[in-house]
Amino acid sequence: MPNLKVLSIGGLFGICLLTVLAYWSGLAGGFLFDDKPNLGGLVHYGQSGKWEDAKQFIESGFAGPTGRPISLATFIFQAESWPHDAYPFKLVNLFIHLTCGVLLFFVMRLVLSSYGYVEKKAIWIAFFSTSIWLLHPLFVSTTLYVIQRMAQLPLLFSLLGMLGYLKAREHISNRPLFAYLVMTLSIGISTILATYSKENGALLPLLILVIEFCNPTRVNRPIWYWRAVCLWLPSLAIAVLLFKEINFSENPWPFRNFNQIERLWSEGRILCDYLYRLFIPQVEGYGLFQDGYIVSRGWLEPVTTLTSAIFLSLLFLSAFLLRRKYPLFALAILFFFAAHLIESTFIGLELYFEHRNYIAAIFLFLPLASGLWILSEKTQPKVAIVAGSLILTIFGWMTWQRAMLWSDATKLQVYWAQNNPQSVRAQSRFAEILALHGRSTEANVVLERAIQNHPDAGLMIQLLKQKIDLGVDARNDLLKIKDQLLIQKADGAAIWGLRGLVDKIVTNQKSTNLYALDLANLLKELVEKNQNYRNYPDFYPLSIYLRGQLLIALDQLNAGYEEYRLAAEKYQNASSALALVADLGNKGYPQLALQLMVEIENTYKKQLENDTSLIKIKDKMKKDLLANHQLTTIGESEQHGEK
């Protein structure tokens, strides 16, 4: 038997090596999509190397309620490579993926042992199931997409928690105090670490509860009141928090193109799609650009909404009914559903992302591995070995092919755009790539075609910016943008586009004369007539600030200053208000900046008094502005004297 253990460890090492080889080419790929907004703050620490900048970056997370500081902290060690070289980031992600695979093997062994499987059978089922998970092409997008370390780390900490729990569980009968102490600490510490990596890490107690629920034996089963406190109570807390999110009103999320019931309908189809792609994988799908996914508007719109709901209901029911006879089948299905509880139910997240299966699929291949073991017992073992080797070869080859595609970020995004004409994001990025390569006319054609199929203000703004770059008078485009903005839901891409449009206009006098006044009026009308934009977080003060920039560029200094002052008030935040002061100073208006500083000192007196760091920033800024103001005054006096 020791030889079997050694052989299994050797086999696991071999599978890890094959995984590295399959992924290796993909490490050359670049940053994508959400990498820049989430990791942009790394540049300050990368340049200074100061702990204060590292701390600020770790605490700056906005991707979820926790801020995900543990995930962000792991990026600090690659800060010197940001934003030019993604290789160190992706290499760490690959290491985490391999570590998760090794931990998963040992967790599966312990699960199978607790389910009553003999050691030899448990080792080989765990080995084959782990091998499929490690080599599965679906997880290329989790491993090689830098920011999805946020999806990897919750699994890493959850597996550590499961490992500690299952190992300690074996000692309940002979060392109960030790066992319960280690089980409690393993679950508690790992849940905290997993949750502060990404919020779905909070599901760890529920996932362990699923493992226990599917266990056909009662050997070393924890006592009921420990299960109630350490497993049931946190699981119920998650359920209560999710039920509080239930809101079947017509428009619960002003910034989404679906309501809650439509999301639930759609997620049924998406879960079926996940399962299909997990068992019938493909080299590459639509990748990260899933905004074109068709939303279900009713049980028959499309009809797969109903068929998916029926299929998932039967699958869920069969897992309950067959859990005693086929515990691995029940575990695979119930664990899959439980792991999707936060991201695929009531919360108004985007509909579709592959990385949501990174945790959900860890036990999904246990029934397949068990079936191959049964095949080896009923036929020649060589038949099962050949079948298993063929499966792993296919999965490994597909992962290698997908990693090759991911090795070139530009080609990858072009591929997504060409294969996903329904995605506004994909077409927008395709046009950006064409424009960057000097193919502006083609870029305009791409955007015009996309706008015709999917009227979208973000795309229209992007097209206008490209026309401005070409020197085309596109004032009529600005009118079309206004009409579209007034009727569509608030959209982050459109808001980001408006910021970029203002920046482009105020830096060119010709563009300022053509567009600045009309754009300033558009911004005012937008927050007055479209409540979706008025209520979008921080857009109202942002729109006022953008108007201020445009009016200053038009030399309407008094009107522009008033917009800055109002924006500083509406932000209700001293830090944001001081940023407006800095902006005025950087634009060459130190006197106006000093005037705004006085307003901010009065408005945010308490905030400034309670934050020493803000006081230091304010005092330094004031000193610099006074110096600049004196220099400006001297320069003006000298010019006046010359005249």
DRENZAKOL-268382 format. One line per 2 residues: number of its first residue (from 1); for each residue x, y, z of C-alpha. Coordinates in steps of 0.2 Angstrom, whole numbers, plus 5000, padded with zeros to 4 digits. Layout:
<rs>
NUM> X Y Z | ...
</rs>
This chain:
<rs>
1> 5000 5000 5000 | 5014 5013 5003
3> 5019 5010 4985 | 5002 5015 4980
5> 5003 5031 4989 | 5020 5034 4982
7> 5014 5030 4964 | 4999 5042 4967
9> 5010 5056 4972 | 5021 5053 4957
11> 5006 5053 4946 | 5000 5069 4954
13> 5017 5077 4950 | 5016 5071 4932
15> 4999 5079 4930 | 5005 5095 4938
17> 5019 5095 4925 | 5007 5092 4911
19> 4997 5106 4917 | 5012 5118 4917
21> 5016 5112 4899 | 4998 5115 4893
23> 4998 5133 4901 | 5015 5138 4898
25> 5013 5148 4881 | 4998 5157 4889
27> 5009 5165 4902 | 5015 5177 4888
29> 4998 5185 4887 | 4994 5203 4892
31> 4982 5211 4904 | 4964 5211 4900
33> 4947 5219 4904 | 4945 5222 4923
35> 4964 5221 4926 | 4967 5239 4924
37> 4953 5246 4935 | 4957 5234 4949
39> 4976 5234 4948 | 4979 5252 4943
41> 4984 5258 4960 | 4999 5246 4960
43> 5009 5259 4950 | 5011 5270 4965
45> 5019 5256 4976 | 5029 5250 4961
47> 5037 5267 4960 | 5039 5271 4978
49> 5041 5255 4987 | 5033 5263 5002
51> 5022 5253 5014 | 5009 5267 5014
53> 5006 5265 4995 | 5005 5247 4997
55> 4992 5249 5011 | 4982 5261 5001
57> 4981 5249 4987 | 4976 5234 4998
59> 4962 5245 5006 | 4957 5252 4989
61> 4947 5237 4983 | 4930 5240 4976
63> 4925 5224 4967 | 4915 5218 4981
65> 4908 5223 4999 | 4924 5216 5008
67> 4936 5225 4996 | 4945 5209 4994
69> 4961 5215 5003 | 4969 5198 5004
71> 4968 5195 4985 | 4974 5213 4982
73> 4989 5210 4995 | 4995 5196 4984
75> 4998 5207 4969 | 5010 5218 4979
77> 5024 5206 4976 | 5022 5209 4957
79> 5020 5227 4958 | 5037 5231 4949
81> 5030 5222 4933 | 5014 5233 4932
83> 5008 5238 4920 | 5020 5232 4907
85> 5023 5214 4910 | 5009 5202 4915
87> 5020 5186 4915 | 5024 5187 4934
89> 5006 5189 4938 | 5000 5174 4927
91> 5015 5164 4934 | 5008 5166 4952
93> 4991 5162 4946 | 4997 5146 4938
95> 5006 5141 4954 | 4990 5144 4964
97> 4980 5133 4951 | 4993 5119 4954
99> 4992 5121 4973 | 4973 5120 4972
101> 4975 5104 4962 | 4986 5096 4975
103> 4975 5101 4989 | 4960 5095 4980
105> 4968 5078 4978 | 4971 5076 4997
107> 4953 5083 5001 | 4945 5070 4989
109> 4955 5056 4997 | 4948 5061 5014
111> 4931 5064 5008 | 4931 5046 4999
113> 4938 5038 5015 | 4925 5046 5026
115> 4912 5039 5013 | 4918 5022 5017
117> 4929 5019 5001 | 4944 5008 5003
119> 4961 5017 5001 | 4966 5010 4984
121> 4949 5015 4977 | 4949 5032 4985
123> 4966 5036 4979 | 4963 5032 4961
125> 4946 5040 4960 | 4953 5056 4968
127> 4968 5056 4956 | 4958 5055 4940
129> 4945 5067 4946 | 4959 5080 4951
131> 4968 5077 4935 | 4952 5082 4925
133> 4949 5097 4935 | 4968 5103 4933
135> 4968 5100 4915 | 4951 5107 4911
137> 4951 5120 4897 | 4937 5130 4905
139> 4948 5136 4919 | 4961 5144 4907
141> 4951 5160 4908 | 4952 5159 4927
143> 4971 5155 4928 | 4977 5166 4914
145> 4966 5181 4918 | 4976 5190 4931
147> 4962 5198 4941 | 4954 5181 4943
149> 4966 5177 4957 | 4951 5184 4966
151> 4942 5168 4961 | 4957 5156 4964
153> 4961 5161 4982 | 4944 5158 4989
155> 4946 5140 4983 | 4964 5139 4990
157> 4958 5144 5007 | 4942 5133 5006
159> 4952 5118 5002 | 4964 5121 5017
161> 4949 5123 5028 | 4941 5107 5021
163> 4958 5098 5023 | 4960 5103 5041
165> 4941 5099 5045 | 4942 5082 5037
167> 4959 5077 5044 | 4953 5082 5062
169> 4937 5073 5059 | 4946 5056 5058
171> 4951 5059 5077 | 4934 5062 5084
173> 4932 5045 5092 | 4949 5045 5100
175> 4954 5063 5102 | 4937 5072 5103
177> 4944 5089 5111 | 4958 5090 5098
179> 4947 5086 5084 | 4933 5098 5087
181> 4946 5112 5091 | 4955 5109 5075
183> 4939 5108 5065 | 4932 5124 5072
185> 4948 5133 5069 | 4950 5126 5051
187> 4932 5132 5046 | 4933 5149 5055
189> 4950 5155 5049 | 4948 5148 5032
191> 4931 5156 5030 | 4938 5173 5035
193> 4953 5171 5023 | 4942 5165 5009
195> 4929 5178 5011 | 4941 5193 5011
197> 4948 5186 4995 | 4931 5185 4987
199> 4914 5185 4995 | 4909 5168 4989
201> 4922 5161 5001 | 4908 5164 5015
203> 4900 5148 5008 | 4913 5136 5015
205> 4903 5131 5030 | 4888 5127 5018
207> 4900 5117 5006 | 4906 5107 5021
209> 4888 5104 5026 | 4885 5097 5009
211> 4899 5085 5010 | 4892 5079 5027
213> 4874 5078 5020 | 4880 5066 5006
215> 4890 5055 5017 | 4882 5038 5018
217> 4891 5033 5034 | 4890 5039 5052
219> 4907 5035 5057 | 4916 5050 5066
221> 4901 5061 5062 | 4902 5077 5072
223> 4889 5079 5086 | 4873 5088 5081
225> 4876 5104 5092 | 4893 5107 5085
227> 4886 5105 5067 | 4872 5117 5072
229> 4884 5131 5078 | 4898 5129 5065
231> 4889 5123 5050 | 4871 5126 5050
233> 4871 5143 5058 | 4883 5152 5046
235> 4874 5143 5032 | 4858 5150 5038
237> 4866 5167 5039 | 4871 5167 5021
239> 4853 5161 5017 | 4845 5175 5026
241> 4857 5188 5018 | 4852 5181 5001
243> 4833 5181 5005 | 4835 5199 5010
245> 4840 5202 4992 | 4824 5196 4985
247> 4815 5210 4975 | 4804 5205 4961
249> 4799 5223 4957 | 4800 5229 4939
251> 4817 5238 4941 | 4827 5233 4956
253> 4844 5237 4947 | 4843 5253 4937
255> 4860 5249 4930 | 4856 5232 4923
257> 4846 5227 4908 | 4836 5213 4917
259> 4826 5212 4933 | 4828 5199 4947
261> 4815 5186 4940 | 4823 5188 4922
263> 4840 5185 4930 | 4834 5169 4939
265> 4826 5163 4922 | 4843 5167 4913
267> 4854 5159 4926 | 4844 5142 4924
269> 4850 5142 4906 | 4867 5148 4911
271> 4870 5134 4924 | 4865 5121 4910
273> 4877 5129 4899 | 4891 5128 4912
275> 4887 5110 4915 | 4888 5107 4896
277> 4904 5115 4894 | 4911 5106 4909
279> 4907 5089 4902 | 4908 5094 4883
281> 4922 5107 4883 | 4928 5118 4869
283> 4944 5127 4866 | 4937 5145 4866
285> 4920 5152 4868 | 4915 5171 4870
287> 4928 5173 4883 | 4926 5188 4895
289> 4914 5197 4884 | 4897 5190 4890
291> 4887 5206 4889 | 4878 5200 4874
293> 4871 5185 4882 | 4852 5184 4878
295> 4841 5188 4894 | 4826 5177 4897
297> 4811 5187 4897 | 4798 5173 4901
299> 4797 5155 4903 | 4796 5153 4884
301> 4807 5167 4879 | 4817 5158 4874
303> 4810 5141 4876 | 4826 5134 4884
305> 4822 5144 4899 | 4808 5131 4903
307> 4818 5116 4898 | 4833 5121 4908
309> 4822 5124 4924 | 4814 5107 4922
311> 4832 5099 4919 | 4839 5107 4934
313> 4824 5103 4945 | 4826 5085 4940
315> 4844 5085 4943 | 4842 5093 4960
317> 4828 5081 4965 | 4838 5066 4959
319> 4853 5071 4970 | 4842 5071 4985
321> 4833 5054 4981 | 4849 5045 4976
323> 4861 5052 4989 | 4862 5036 4999
325> 4864 5024 4984 | 4875 5036 4974
327> 4883 5048 4986 | 4896 5054 4974
329> 4883 5059 4961 | 4873 5068 4975
331> 4889 5077 4981 | 4894 5082 4963
333> 4877 5090 4960 | 4873 5098 4977
335> 4890 5105 4979 | 4889 5113 4961
337> 4872 5121 4966 | 4878 5127 4983
339> 4894 5135 4976 | 4883 5145 4964
341> 4872 5151 4978 | 4879 5169 4979
343> 4884 5173 4961 | 4870 5164 4951
345> 4854 5168 4961 | 4847 5184 4968
347> 4861 5197 4968 | 4862 5209 4953
349> 4879 5203 4946 | 4882 5201 4928
351> 4875 5185 4921 | 4888 5175 4915
353> 4907 5171 4919 | 4916 5155 4917
355> 4926 5158 4933 | 4911 5155 4944
357> 4914 5136 4941 | 4931 5136 4948
359> 4925 5131 4965 | 4908 5123 4960
361> 4916 5110 4949 | 4929 5103 4961
363> 4919 5087 4964 | 4909 5087 4948
365> 4920 5074 4940 | 4919 5061 4955
367> 4905 5051 4947 | 4915 5050 4930
369> 4931 5044 4940 | 4920 5032 4950
371> 4912 5025 4934 | 4929 5022 4926
373> 4934 5012 4942 | 4918 5002 4940
375> 4923 4999 4922 | 4940 4993 4927
377> 4932 4980 4939 | 4919 4974 4926
379> 4931 4973 4911 | 4950 4973 4909
381> 4958 4987 4919 | 4967 4992 4903
383> 4950 4997 4895 | 4947 5010 4909
385> 4966 5016 4909 | 4964 5019 4890
387> 4948 5028 4892 | 4954 5039 4906
389> 4970 5043 4897 | 4960 5047 4881
391> 4950 5059 4891 | 4965 5068 4900
393> 4974 5069 4883 | 4959 5078 4875
395> 4957 5090 4890 | 4975 5093 4890
397> 4976 5096 4871 | 4961 5108 4872
399> 4969 5118 4887 | 4985 5119 4877
401> 4976 5126 4862 | 4966 5138 4872
403> 4982 5144 4881 | 4990 5147 4865
405> 4976 5158 4860 | 4978 5167 4877
407> 4996 5170 4873 | 4992 5186 4863
409> 4979 5197 4871 | 4976 5207 4855
411> 4973 5192 4844 | 4962 5185 4858
413> 4951 5200 4859 | 4949 5201 4840
415> 4944 5183 4840 | 4931 5186 4854
417> 4924 5201 4844 | 4923 5191 4827
419> 4914 5177 4836 | 4903 5187 4847
421> 4894 5201 4837 | 4881 5203 4850
423> 4893 5209 4863 | 4894 5228 4864
425> 4911 5227 4874 | 4919 5215 4861
427> 4915 5227 4847 | 4921 5242 4857
429> 4937 5233 4860 | 4939 5228 4842
431> 4937 5245 4836 | 4950 5252 4849
433> 4962 5239 4843 | 4959 5244 4825
435> 4961 5262 4829 | 4977 5259 4838
437> 4984 5250 4823 | 4980 5265 4812
439> 4965 5258 4804 | 4953 5271 4809
441> 4941 5270 4795 | 4938 5251 4798
443> 4936 5255 4817 | 4922 5267 4812
445> 4914 5254 4802 | 4914 5242 4816
447> 4906 5254 4828 | 4893 5260 4815
449> 4888 5242 4812 | 4887 5238 4831
451> 4877 5254 4834 | 4865 5249 4820
453> 4862 5232 4828 | 4863 5238 4847
455> 4860 5256 4849 | 4872 5260 4864
457> 4878 5277 4870 | 4895 5270 4875
459> 4898 5265 4857 | 4892 5281 4850
461> 4904 5291 4861 | 4918 5280 4856
463> 4913 5283 4838 | 4913 5302 4841
465> 4930 5302 4849 | 4937 5293 4834
467> 4929 5306 4822 | 4937 5320 4832
469> 4954 5312 4830 | 4951 5312 4812
471> 4946 5330 4812 | 4928 5327 4806
473> 4914 5339 4812 | 4903 5327 4821
475> 4891 5338 4830 | 4876 5329 4824
477> 4883 5313 4832 | 4883 5323 4849
479> 4864 5325 4847 | 4862 5307 4844
481> 4872 5303 4859 | 4861 5314 4869
483> 4845 5306 4863 | 4852 5289 4867
485> 4858 5293 4884 | 4841 5301 4889
487> 4832 5284 4886 | 4844 5271 4891
489> 4849 5264 4908 | 4864 5271 4917
491> 4880 5262 4910 | 4897 5262 4917
493> 4905 5261 4900 | 4895 5277 4894
495> 4900 5286 4909 | 4918 5282 4907
497> 4916 5287 4889 | 4909 5304 4894
499> 4924 5307 4905 | 4936 5303 4890
501> 4926 5314 4878 | 4928 5329 4890
503> 4947 5326 4892 | 4948 5325 4873
505> 4938 5341 4870 | 4946 5352 4883
507> 4964 5348 4877 | 4961 5355 4859
509> 4955 5372 4856 | 4946 5368 4839
511> 4936 5353 4848 | 4932 5365 4863
513> 4924 5378 4851 | 4914 5364 4842
515> 4908 5353 4856 | 4911 5360 4873
517> 4895 5370 4876 | 4884 5357 4868
519> 4892 5344 4879 | 4890 5354 4895
521> 4872 5356 4891 | 4870 5338 4888
523> 4877 5333 4905 | 4865 5345 4913
525> 4850 5339 4904 | 4856 5320 4907
527> 4855 5322 4926 | 4839 5332 4925
529> 4829 5320 4914 | 4836 5303 4917
531> 4835 5297 4935 | 4845 5282 4931
533> 4860 5293 4928 | 4856 5305 4942
535> 4856 5291 4954 | 4871 5281 4948
537> 4884 5281 4961 | 4894 5298 4961
539> 4889 5302 4943 | 4879 5317 4948
541> 4894 5326 4956 | 4905 5320 4942
543> 4893 5327 4929 | 4895 5344 4938
545> 4914 5343 4938 | 4914 5338 4919
547> 4903 5354 4916 | 4915 5364 4926
549> 4930 5358 4915 | 4921 5362 4899
551> 4916 5380 4905 | 4934 5383 4911
553> 4940 5378 4894 | 4928 5390 4886
555> 4936 5404 4897 | 4919 5405 4906
557> 4929 5406 4923 | 4916 5411 4935
559> 4903 5399 4928 | 4916 5385 4928
561> 4922 5389 4946 | 4903 5388 4952
563> 4902 5370 4944 | 4918 5365 4953
565> 4912 5372 4970 | 4895 5363 4968
567> 4904 5347 4963 | 4915 5348 4979
569> 4899 5350 4989 | 4889 5336 4981
571> 4903 5323 4983 | 4901 5325 5002
573> 4919 5319 5003 | 4934 5330 5008
575> 4946 5319 4998 | 4936 5321 4982
577> 4934 5339 4985 | 4953 5342 4987
579> 4956 5332 4971 | 4945 5346 4962
581> 4956 5359 4970 | 4972 5350 4963
583> 4963 5349 4946 | 4960 5368 4946
585> 4978 5371 4951 | 4985 5359 4938
587> 4975 5368 4924 | 4984 5384 4929
589> 4971 5393 4940 | 4979 5394 4957
591> 4969 5409 4962 | 4952 5399 4959
593> 4960 5384 4967 | 4964 5394 4983
595> 4946 5401 4983 | 4939 5383 4982
597> 4951 5378 4996 | 4943 5390 5007
599> 4926 5384 5003 | 4931 5366 5006
601> 4939 5371 5023 | 4923 5377 5029
603> 4912 5364 5021 | 4922 5349 5027
605> 4929 5356 5043 | 4925 5341 5054
607> 4931 5328 5041 | 4948 5337 5040
609> 4950 5339 5058 | 4948 5320 5061
611> 4960 5315 5047 | 4978 5319 5049
613> 4983 5313 5032 | 4970 5324 5024
615> 4976 5339 5034 | 4994 5336 5028
617> 4988 5334 5010 | 4978 5350 5011
619> 4992 5360 5019 | 5005 5355 5006
621> 4992 5358 4992 | 4989 5376 5000
623> 5007 5379 5001 | 5010 5374 4983
625> 4995 5384 4977 | 5001 5400 4986
627> 5018 5398 4978 | 5011 5396 4961
629> 4999 5410 4963 | 5013 5422 4968
631> 5023 5416 4952 | 5008 5419 4941
633> 5005 5436 4949 | 5023 5441 4946
635> 5023 5435 4928 | 5007 5445 4925
637> 5015 5461 4933 | 5030 5459 4922
639> 5019 5457 4906 | 5009 5472 4912
641> 5025 5482 4914 | 5032 5478 4897
643> 5016 5483 4889
</rs>
